[in-house]
């Protein structure tokens, strides 16, 4: 479990094929400072498991499904990535509940600079649009953000906007995002649960049989 508060910007240093997936090595001095074999580290929002580590790096396997769902497909050495260690049970929830399970990718369609901030509009797949609400939470490349605007339900090409403060622009890879860039998206887990519940027809509660055990 993560909170979407990025701890450092790391860099992919090596990519090797591994079956139908791949094995990534990432330079991550802070993330590996207390990491052990089997620990979880979110790489641009994707939860990966440490299989090897050194003084300032770790290696993780990425399966085919993850590659199909995220921007890690086609990753190469030199790519900058957002990094966050799994949150401790006694830690503060500075962002929101982030699982590191990517729902899919979106595309930056517009970046509007402000006096001290930047508004980014991101197109997203139609099936994810109902899960994104104004003033709700979303993780973009692993960064916990508050949605500042959304498209109407009738929009042919749904989108949402986030407003990035200077700290976010400097401390994450979102500061370098431009129109056309793909980003990982993870919608709010509560919205996903509600959508799943509504997909089932209502059922009446079971009535215990007379004389049954209590």
PyMOL commands that set and color helices and strands:
alter all, ss='L'
color gray80, all
select helices_A, chain A and resi 64-69+126-129+166-171+173-176+189-198
alter helices_A, ss='H'
color red, helices_A
select strands_A, chain A and resi 8-18+21-27+40-43+46-53+57-62+80-85+104-113+117-123+137-140+143-150+159-165+182-187
alter strands_A, ss='S'
color yellow, strands_A
deselect
rebuild
show_as cartoon
